[in-house]
Amino acid sequence: MTTNPFLSPSTLPYELPPFADIRDAHYLPALERGIAEHLAEVEAIAADPGPPTFENTLVALERSGALLGRVTAAFANQAAAHVTDDVREIEPKVSALLAEHGDAIHLNAALFARISALYEARDTLGLDPQSLRLLERYHTAFVRAGAQLSPDERERLRDLNARIAAACTAFGQNTLAASRDAALVLHDVAQLSGLSPDAIAAAAENGRATGHDGAWVLSLKNFSNQPELASLDDREVRRRLLTAALDRAQDTNGPLAVTIATLRAERAALLGYDSHAAYVVADRTAGSTQAVTDLLARLVPPAVANAQREAEALTELAGRPVEAWDWAYWSEKVRKARYDVDAAALRPYFELERVLHDGVFRAAREVYGITLRERHDLPGYHPDVRLFEVFDADGSGIGLFLADFYARESKRGGAWMNSLVDQSELLGRKPVVVNNHNIERPAAGEPTLLTFTQVDTLFHEFGHALHGLFSAVRYPFFSGTSVPSDFVEFPSQVNEMWSLWPEILGAYAVHHRTGEPMPADVVTRMKEAAQFGQGFATVEYLAATLLDWAWHTLPAGTDPGDPLAFEAKALHEAGLALPAIPPRYRTTYFAHVFSSQYSAGYYSYIWSEVLDADTVDWFRSHGGMTRGNGDTFRRELLSRGGSVDPMGAVEAVLGRPPRVEPLLARRGLTATA
């Protein structure tokens, strides 16, 4: 084997991982060596014979683990974006090693004693605000990880962490495999009636790519209601597609969900909390389970009422009560009848390259003064990956942005942002971030045409990227999106506003063949039509959120029983057992909460949207798309990462505490509901 490229820092611009040299076989040896090196560094810090100081303890910890950081960042991205057979095989071992390593650090008694001594003397150390926050956050992290437990309790915690990590990894792998295996294969093009020509061509290309030459394949997205349901004329095909989505992974992931939820509840009790949800939100901006419960309870009744009004409109047009597989289809018919908006007919106006350059990138230039230049000379981890160097208004380099747009069998569903290099003034590093999407690949030689939902997602994920790129913190602990999970979606949601901003929409919404701009009246009708469907969108989201909440508010020792029966009971008790509106995620493919970082945290999207809606109002009332507004948002919030209190950063922008009323208005809910 060639020299392992992880063993030395990358010499590429911005320390971009040398993907051209990285092979799957490099990951595990580099990880094991990185863990060994990091443990040695930590032991040296803990065993320092001198008294603990901020420099020899906290700063030393921030400088440690360089090799481990390089390999884990690259592996975490590949384990989601390009899961080869070799990566799939080693992922459980990687997960187990990292869980064990985390415990070795956080349960090191001598190390915690040094941190604790500094914490107790924090008011006498003369630390600047960011350094003081680092000390406080380290102490909190160690306590929450079990540093104050007895030796016997620590061993029990190690066992629980290992079992949870193994189960979560298996859940994620099962979800990817089940979604791949449940793809709908169609052998008659007539069954795709209603889809646009480019969507039909993409399904044929997908058939070829997945080994079904001559067939049309609709691969499942990671959520319940598949986008094609809005257009497919064949009701039986719609039923089959939705059923495939709703029923996936039940045999494999149902028992795992029970295992994960019960183990998390047991761990929470060991750490002194009533439930896993209580443990999670204690260190989030929500602060308590009651605060989350109160917000969700406030939203459910008006959302259900909205959805019921929408159902009446669908039933009237369809001439019969609508089933779950009918809802999106007849919603599009209502939008077309009421607002003369046909989502499929709008796709020619949303060509990927134009949306990217004249939409997403242009908005960032207008608001923040940055520019992006594609770098064809730098390697990505897959041939689909494109790289852009990001420059500030003064021409200085900010970092690198990687974009991985297309769906493939080796990529998990959804869209997300990863960090490959964390910004840190202490370490002299600038950020490298990547956005992953799952856009259907067009037929060879054809342009990539998007739905408006996909356009919105491009803006959303680039909002995450900006949060990482604009990071200007000293310590890597605080870099970029290292903020509470119920805050992290806020900056990305704010960035969605530019997708419909007149100057931006007018620049990118241009017919890819004729060059004609989207008519102004279509834009107006699009905005009006967007309000129809808020009931459905809010209900399906709340149903998933309250499923997550039900699983993770279980007290230790509770047997949830059959996972599907538990799910049905939870939805009924929440007032969301609506057969025509399944949850956005059912338990058995809810990877956000059972294999990712959102356990007891799916509420974060609506919690963050409270801040988002209020901030969008702030932008509008202060002149809209101006550099002044962008500079304020960047300076006070986007650049701060986790180095300041997140709600304090919001108030620094708004000049006051946030209000819930803008969210209620946006979603068509009443402030008194």
C-alpha positions in Angstrom: 0.0 0.0 0.0 1.1 3.5 -0.7 1.9 5.9 2.2 -1.2 6.7 4.1 -2.1 10.3 3.1 -3.8 11.0 6.4 -0.6 10.7 8.3 0.6 14.2 7.4 -1.3 17.4 7.0 -2.6 18.0 3.5 -0.5 20.3 1.3 -3.5 21.2 -0.9 -5.1 24.7 -0.6 -6.9 25.2 2.6 -5.8 21.7 3.7 -8.4 20.1 1.5 -8.2 16.3 2.0 -6.1 14.7 -0.8 -8.9 12.7 -2.1 -7.0 11.6 -5.2 -4.6 9.7 -2.9 -7.1 8.4 -0.3 -8.3 4.8 -0.6 -10.8 3.0 1.5 -8.0 0.9 3.0 -6.4 4.0 4.5 -9.3 4.9 6.8 -9.0 2.3 9.5 -5.2 2.3 10.0 -5.2 6.1 10.1 -8.1 6.1 12.6 -6.4 3.6 14.9 -3.2 5.6 14.8 -5.0 8.8 15.3 -6.8 7.5 18.3 -3.5 6.3 19.8 -1.8 9.6 19.2 -4.7 11.6 20.7 -4.8 9.4 23.8 -1.1 9.9 24.3 -1.5 13.7 24.0 -4.4 13.7 26.4 -2.5 11.5 28.9 0.4 13.9 28.8 -2.0 16.8 29.5 -3.6 15.0 32.4 -0.3 13.9 33.9 1.4 17.3 33.7 3.1 17.7 37.1 2.6 21.4 37.0 -0.6 23.1 38.2 -3.4 23.3 35.6 -3.5 26.5 33.6 -5.8 27.5 30.7 -2.8 27.1 28.3 -1.5 23.8 29.5 -4.9 22.2 29.7 -7.7 23.8 27.6 -5.5 25.2 24.8 -3.5 22.0 24.8 -6.7 20.0 24.3 -7.7 22.2 21.5 -4.4 21.6 19.7 -4.6 17.8 20.2 -6.0 15.1 17.9 -4.9 16.5 14.5 -4.6 13.2 12.7 -7.8 11.9 14.2 -9.6 15.0 13.2 -8.4 14.7 9.6 -9.5 11.1 9.2 -12.8 11.4 11.0 -13.9 14.4 8.9 -13.2 12.6 5.6 -14.7 9.3 6.8 -17.9 10.9 8.2 -18.5 12.5 4.8 -17.8 9.4 2.8 -19.9 7.2 5.1 -22.9 9.4 4.0 -22.1 10.6 0.5 -20.3 7.6 -1.1 -20.8 4.4 0.8 -18.7 1.8 -0.9 -18.7 -1.9 0.2 -15.4 -1.4 2.0 -16.7 1.7 3.9 -19.9 -0.1 4.8 -17.9 -3.0 6.2 -15.7 -0.9 8.4 -18.3 1.6 9.5 -19.5 -0.4 12.6 -15.9 -0.8 13.8 -15.2 2.9 13.2 -18.3 3.8 15.2 -17.3 1.5 18.1 -13.8 2.8 18.2 -15.0 6.5 18.3 -17.5 5.8 21.0 -14.9 4.1 23.1 -12.4 6.9 22.4 -14.9 9.5 23.5 -15.4 7.8 26.8 -11.7 7.4 27.3 -11.4 11.2 27.0 -14.4 12.3 29.0 -14.1 9.7 31.7 -10.4 10.5 32.4 -10.5 11.4 36.1 -7.2 13.2 36.1 -8.0 15.3 33.1 -11.4 16.2 34.5 -9.8 17.2 37.8 -7.7 19.8 36.0 -10.6 21.1 34.0 -12.7 21.2 37.2 -10.0 23.1 39.1 -9.9 25.7 36.4 -13.6 25.9 36.3 -13.9 26.5 40.0 -11.3 29.3 39.7 -12.7 30.8 36.5 -13.5 34.2 37.9 -9.9 34.7 38.9 -8.2 33.7 35.7 -8.6 36.9 33.8 -9.8 35.1 30.7 -11.3 36.9 27.7 -15.0 36.1 26.9 -14.3 33.4 24.3 -11.7 31.7 26.5 -14.0 31.8 29.5 -16.8 30.3 27.4 -14.5 27.5 26.2 -13.7 26.6 29.8 -17.4 26.6 30.8 -18.4 24.5 27.7 -15.6 22.0 28.3 -16.7 21.5 31.9 -20.3 21.1 30.9 -19.4 18.6 28.1 -17.4 16.5 30.5 -20.1 16.5 33.2 -22.8 15.6 30.6 -20.5 12.8 29.4 -20.4 11.3 32.9 -17.2 12.6 34.4 -18.8 12.9 37.8 -20.0 9.3 37.9 -18.6 6.6 40.2 -16.1 4.1 38.7 -18.9 1.4 38.5 -21.3 3.9 36.8 -18.6 4.8 34.3 -18.2 1.2 33.2 -21.9 0.9 32.8 -22.0 4.1 30.8 -19.2 2.8 28.5 -21.2 -0.3 27.8 -24.4 1.7 27.0 -22.5 4.1 24.7 -21.0 1.2 22.8 -24.3 -0.5 22.4 -26.1 2.7 21.3 -23.3 3.4 18.8 -23.5 0.0 17.3 -27.3 0.1 17.0 -27.4 3.6 15.5 -24.8 2.5 12.8 -26.9 -0.5 11.9 -30.0 1.6 11.7 -28.4 3.9 9.2 -27.0 1.1 7.1 -30.4 -0.6 7.1 -32.1 2.6 6.0 -29.8 3.1 3.1 -30.2 -0.6 2.0 -34.0 -0.6 2.4 -34.4 2.6 0.5 -32.3 1.3 -2.3 -34.1 -2.1 -2.5 -37.6 -0.6 -2.3 -37.1 1.6 -5.4 -40.2 1.4 -7.7 -39.3 -0.3 -11.0 -41.7 0.4 -13.9 -41.7 -1.3 -17.2 -44.3 0.8 -19.1 -43.6 4.4 -19.8 -47.4 5.0 -19.7 -47.2 4.4 -16.0 -45.2 7.6 -15.7 -47.9 9.8 -17.3 -48.0 13.2 -15.6 -44.3 13.4 -15.1 -42.4 16.0 -17.1 -40.3 14.8 -20.1 -37.1 15.5 -18.2 -38.3 13.6 -15.1 -39.2 10.6 -17.3 -35.8 10.8 -18.9 -34.2 11.0 -15.5 -36.1 7.8 -14.4 -34.8 6.0 -17.5 -31.3 7.1 -16.7 -31.8 5.9 -13.1 -32.9 2.6 -14.5 -29.7 2.2 -16.5 -27.6 3.3 -13.5 -29.2 0.8 -11.1 -29.0 -2.2 -13.4 -32.6 -2.0 -14.8 -31.9 -1.3 -18.5 -35.1 -0.6 -20.4 -37.0 0.2 -17.2 -37.9 3.4 -15.4 -36.8 3.5 -11.8 -38.1 5.9 -9.1 -35.7 5.7 -6.2 -37.0 6.5 -2.8 -36.1 9.8 -1.1 -35.4 9.5 2.7 -38.8 11.0 3.6 -42.4 9.6 3.3 -44.2 11.7 0.6 -42.2 11.2 -2.6 -42.0 14.2 -5.0 -43.4 12.2 -7.9 -46.7 11.8 -6.1 -47.7 15.3 -7.1 -47.5 14.5 -10.8 -48.2 10.8 -11.4 -51.6 10.3 -13.1 -51.8 6.6 -12.4 -53.4 6.2 -9.0 -52.1 2.6 -8.5 -48.5 3.7 -9.3 -48.9 6.5 -6.7 -50.2 3.9 -4.2 -47.3 1.6 -4.8 -44.7 4.4 -4.6 -46.0 5.7 -1.3 -46.5 2.2 0.2 -42.9 1.4 -0.7 -41.7 4.5 1.1 -43.9 4.0 4.2 -43.1 0.3 4.7 -39.4 0.2 4.2 -37.0 -1.3 6.9 -39.8 -2.4 9.2 -38.4 -5.8 9.9 -34.8 -4.6 10.5 -35.2 -1.1 12.0 -38.4 -1.6 14.1 -36.6 -3.7 16.7 -33.5 -1.4 16.5 -35.6 1.7 17.2 -36.9 0.0 20.4 -33.3 -0.9 21.4 -31.9 2.6 20.8 -34.8 4.4 22.6 -34.6 2.1 25.7 -30.8 2.3 25.9 -30.9 6.1 25.6 -33.5 6.3 28.4 -31.3 4.1 30.6 -28.2 6.3 29.9 -30.2 9.4 30.7 -31.3 8.0 34.0 -27.7 7.1 34.8 -26.7 10.7 34.1 -29.5 12.0 36.3 -32.2 12.9 33.8 -35.9 11.8 33.6 -35.6 10.9 29.9 -33.3 11.2 27.0 -35.2 14.2 25.8 -34.6 15.9 29.2 -30.9 15.2 28.8 -30.8 16.6 25.3 -32.7 19.8 25.8 -31.0 20.7 29.0 -28.0 21.9 26.9 -30.0 23.4 24.0 -31.6 26.8 23.6 -35.0 25.3 24.5 -33.8 24.6 28.0 -36.5 22.2 29.1 -38.9 19.5 27.8 -41.8 21.7 28.9 -40.8 24.5 26.6 -40.7 22.2 23.6 -44.0 20.5 24.6 -45.7 23.9 25.0 -44.6 25.1 21.5 -45.7 21.8 19.8 -49.0 21.8 21.7 -49.7 25.4 20.5 -49.1 24.4 16.9 -51.0 21.1 16.6 -54.6 22.2 16.7 -54.4 25.1 14.2 -52.2 23.0 11.9 -54.8 20.1 11.9 -57.6 22.6 11.3 -55.7 24.0 8.3 -55.1 20.5 7.0 -58.8 19.6 7.3 -59.7 22.7 5.3 -57.3 21.6 2.6 -58.7 18.1 2.6 -62.2 19.5 2.0 -60.8 21.4 -1.1 -59.1 18.3 -2.4 -62.2 16.2 -1.9 -64.4 18.7 -3.7 -62.1 18.7 -6.7 -61.4 15.0 -6.7 -65.0 14.0 -6.2 -64.1 11.5 -3.5 -62.2 11.5 -0.2 -58.5 11.5 -0.8 -56.1 8.8 0.4 -52.5 9.5 1.4 -51.2 8.8 -2.1 -53.7 11.2 -3.6 -53.0 14.2 -1.4 -50.0 15.7 -3.3 -51.6 15.0 -6.7 -54.8 16.7 -5.9 -53.1 19.5 -4.1 -51.3 20.3 -7.4 -54.7 20.3 -9.2 -56.1 22.7 -6.6 -53.1 25.0 -7.0 -53.5 24.9 -10.8 -57.3 25.6 -10.6 -57.0 28.3 -8.0 -53.7 29.9 -8.8 -52.9 28.6 -12.3 -49.6 27.2 -11.0 -48.3 23.9 -12.4 -45.2 22.9 -10.5 -44.0 20.5 -13.3 -44.4 23.2 -15.9 -42.1 25.5 -13.9 -39.1 23.2 -14.0 -37.8 24.6 -17.3 -37.3 27.9 -15.4 -35.1 26.3 -12.7 -32.0 25.0 -14.4 -29.3 24.0 -12.0 -26.4 26.0 -13.3 -28.5 29.2 -13.5 -30.0 28.7 -10.1 -26.6 28.1 -8.6 -24.7 31.0 -10.1 -27.4 33.6 -10.7 -29.4 32.6 -7.6 -27.5 31.0 -4.7 -24.1 32.6 -5.4 -25.5 35.9 -6.5 -27.5 36.3 -3.3 -24.4 35.6 -1.3 -22.5 38.2 -3.3 -25.2 40.9 -2.9 -25.7 40.3 0.8 -22.2 39.4 2.0 -19.9 40.6 -0.8 -18.4 37.2 -1.4 -17.6 35.6 -4.8 -17.0 31.9 -5.7 -14.7 30.6 -8.4 -14.7 27.0 -9.6 -11.4 25.1 -9.1 -11.1 22.3 -11.7 -7.6 21.6 -10.5 -8.6 20.3 -7.1 -9.8 16.7 -6.4 -13.2 15.7 -5.0 -14.1 12.4 -3.3 -16.3 11.4 -6.2 -16.4 12.5 -9.9 -19.7 14.3 -9.3 -18.1 16.7 -6.8 -17.4 20.3 -7.8 -15.1 22.6 -5.9 -15.3 26.4 -5.5 -12.8 28.8 -3.8 -14.6 31.4 -1.8 -13.3 35.0 -1.7 -14.2 37.9 0.6 -15.1 41.4 -0.7 -11.5 42.4 -0.3 -10.3 39.5 -2.5 -8.9 37.5 0.3 -9.5 33.7 0.4 -12.2 32.5 2.9 -12.2 28.8 2.2 -13.4 26.1 -0.1 -17.0 25.0 -0.9 -17.7 21.6 -2.3 -20.9 20.7 -4.0 -22.2 17.2 -4.6 -25.5 17.5 -6.4 -26.7 14.2 -7.8 -28.3 11.2 -6.2 -26.6 7.8 -6.5 -27.0 4.4 -4.9 -24.0 5.0 -2.7 -25.4 8.2 -1.1 -27.9 8.4 1.7 -31.0 10.3 1.1 -31.7 14.0 1.8 -29.5 17.0 1.7 -26.9 18.1 4.3 -23.7 20.0 5.0 -20.5 18.6 6.3 -17.3 20.2 7.4 -14.0 18.8 6.1 -11.8 21.3 7.7 -12.9 23.4 10.7 -11.9 27.1 10.8 -9.7 28.0 13.8 -7.5 31.1 14.4 -5.5 29.1 17.0 -4.6 26.4 14.4 -4.4 28.8 11.5 -7.0 26.9 9.5 -9.6 28.2 7.1 -12.9 26.3 6.5 -13.6 23.6 3.9 -17.3 22.6 3.7 -19.5 20.4 1.5 -23.1 20.5 0.5 -24.7 17.2 -0.5 -28.0 16.9 -2.4 -29.9 14.1 -4.1 -31.0 15.7 -7.4 -32.1 13.3 -10.1 -29.4 13.0 -12.8 -30.7 14.0 -16.2 -30.2 12.0 -19.4 -26.9 12.5 -21.1 -26.6 15.9 -22.7 -29.7 17.3 -21.0 -29.8 20.1 -18.5 -30.6 19.5 -14.8 -34.1 21.0 -14.2 -35.3 21.4 -10.7 -38.5 21.7 -8.8 -38.9 24.8 -6.7 -38.5 22.6 -3.6 -35.1 21.6 -4.8 -34.3 25.3 -5.5 -35.3 26.1 -2.0 -33.1 23.3 -0.7 -30.1 24.7 -2.6 -30.5 28.0 -0.8 -31.1 26.2 2.6 -28.0 24.0 2.4 -25.8 26.9 1.2 -27.0 28.7 4.4 -25.3 26.0 6.4 -22.3 26.3 4.2 -22.1 30.1 4.9 -22.4 29.4 8.6 -19.2 27.2 8.3 -17.4 29.5 5.8 -18.0 32.7 7.8 -16.7 31.2 11.0 -14.1 33.5 12.7 -13.4 31.9 16.0 -10.2 31.2 17.9 -10.9 27.7 19.1 -11.9 24.7 16.9 -14.4 23.7 19.6 -16.6 26.6 18.5 -16.1 26.5 14.8 -18.8 27.1 12.2 -22.0 25.1 12.9 -20.8 23.9 16.4 -24.0 25.3 18.0 -26.9 23.7 19.7 -28.9 21.4 17.4 -32.1 23.5 17.9 -30.2 26.5 16.6 -28.2 25.1 13.8 -31.1 25.2 11.3 -31.8 28.9 11.9 -29.1 30.4 9.6 -29.9 28.0 6.8 -33.6 28.8 7.0 -32.9 32.5 6.9 -30.9 32.0 3.6 -34.1 30.5 2.0 -35.6 33.9 1.9 -33.4 34.9 -1.1 -34.9 32.2 -3.3 -38.0 34.3 -3.8 -36.4 37.7 -3.4 -37.4 39.6 -6.6 -33.9 40.6 -7.7 -32.6 37.1 -7.2 -35.6 35.2 -8.6 -35.6 37.4 -11.6 -32.0 36.6 -12.3 -32.2 32.8 -12.1 -35.8 32.0 -13.0 -35.2 32.0 -16.8 -36.5 29.4 -19.3 -33.5 27.3 -20.2 -34.5 27.1 -23.9 -36.1 30.4 -24.7 -34.3 32.6 -22.3 -37.6 34.2 -21.3 -37.9 35.2 -17.6 -40.6 33.6 -15.5 -43.6 35.9 -15.9 -44.1 38.2 -12.9 -47.7 37.1 -12.4 -46.5 33.5 -12.1 -44.2 34.6 -9.3 -47.1 36.2 -7.5 -49.3 33.2 -8.0 -46.5 30.9 -6.8 -46.3 32.8 -3.5 -50.1 32.6 -3.1 -50.1 28.9 -4.0 -47.4 28.2 -1.4 -49.9 29.1 1.4 -52.1 26.3 0.2 -50.5 23.2 1.7 -49.2 24.7 4.8 -51.6 22.6 6.8 -50.3 19.4 5.3 -46.7 20.5 5.6 -47.0 21.5 9.2 -49.0 18.3 10.1 -46.5 15.9 8.5 -43.6 17.7 10.2 -45.3 17.8 13.6 -46.2 14.1 13.3 -42.6 13.2 12.9 -41.5 15.6 15.6 -43.9 14.2 18.1 -42.9 10.6 17.2 -39.3 11.6 18.0 -40.6 13.2 21.2 -42.6 10.1 22.2 -39.7 7.7 21.7 -37.3 9.9 23.6 -39.4 11.0 26.6 -39.7 7.4 27.7 -38.5 7.0 31.2 -35.9 4.3 31.9 -37.3 0.8 32.3 -40.3 1.4 30.0 -41.0 -1.2 27.4 -42.4 0.5 24.3 -43.5 -2.9 22.9 -44.2 -3.3 19.2 -42.6 -0.3 17.4 -45.5 0.2 14.9 -48.1 0.0 17.7 -46.1 2.5 19.7 -46.0 4.8 16.7 -49.7 4.6 16.1 -50.5 5.2 19.8 -48.1 8.2 19.9 -49.7 9.8 16.9 -53.2 9.2 18.3 -52.3 10.8 21.6 -50.8 13.8 19.9 -53.9 14.4 17.8 -52.1 13.6 14.6 -53.4 10.2 13.6 -54.5 11.4 10.2 -54.4 8.5 7.7 -54.2 10.8 4.7 -51.1 12.6 6.1 -48.4 10.2 7.2 -45.5 11.6 9.3 -42.7 13.0 7.2 -40.6 10.1 8.7 -42.0 6.9 10.2 -40.1 5.3 12.9 -38.3 2.7 10.8 -36.6 5.1 8.5 -36.3 8.1 10.8 -32.5 8.2 10.4 -32.4 11.8 11.7 -33.1 10.6 15.2 -32.1 6.9 15.2 -28.7 7.2 13.4 -27.8 10.8 13.3 -27.5 13.8 15.7 -31.2 14.8 16.0 -32.5 12.4 18.7 -35.1 14.3 20.7 -34.1 17.2 18.5 -36.4 17.0 15.4 -38.3 19.9 17.0 -35.3 22.0 16.1 -36.6 22.8 12.7 -39.7 24.5 14.0 -37.9 26.0 17.0 -35.3 27.5 14.6 -38.1 28.7 12.3 -39.4 30.9 15.1 -36.0 32.7 14.9 -35.9 32.5 11.1 -39.3 34.1 10.5 -38.6 36.9 12.9 -35.2 37.5 11.4 -36.6 37.6 7.8 -39.0 40.3 9.1 -36.0 42.1 10.5 -34.2 42.0 7.1 -37.4 43.3 5.3 -38.0 46.1 7.8 -34.4 47.2 7.6 -34.1 47.6 3.8 -34.0 43.9 2.7 -31.0 42.8 0.6 -28.3 45.2 1.7 -24.7 44.7 2.5 -25.3 46.5 5.8 -27.9 43.9 6.9 -25.6 41.1 5.7 -22.6 42.5 7.5 -24.6 42.7 10.7 -25.9 39.2 10.4 -22.5 37.9 9.6 -20.6 39.8 12.3 -23.1 39.2 15.1 -24.1 35.6 14.4 -22.7 33.7 11.4 -19.1 34.4 12.3 -19.5 33.6 16.0 -20.1 29.8 15.7 -20.5 28.5 19.3 -18.3 31.1 20.9 -21.2 33.2 22.2 -24.6 32.4 23.6 -26.7 31.7 20.6 -29.8 33.5 21.8 -27.7 36.5 22.7 -26.4 36.5 19.1 -30.0 36.6 17.9 -30.8 39.5 20.1 -27.7 41.3 19.0 -29.1 41.2 15.4 -32.8 41.9 16.2 -32.2 44.3 19.1 -34.7 42.5 21.2 -35.8 38.9 22.1 -37.4 36.9 19.2 -41.2 36.6 18.8 -43.3 33.7 17.7 -45.9 35.7 15.8 -44.0 35.9 12.5 -43.9 32.1 12.4 -47.6 31.7 13.1 -48.4 34.2 10.3 -46.0 32.4 7.9 -47.7 29.0 8.4 -51.2 30.4 8.3 -51.7 29.7 12.1 -53.4 32.1 14.5 -51.4 33.7 17.4 -54.3 32.8 19.8 -54.6 29.1 18.8 
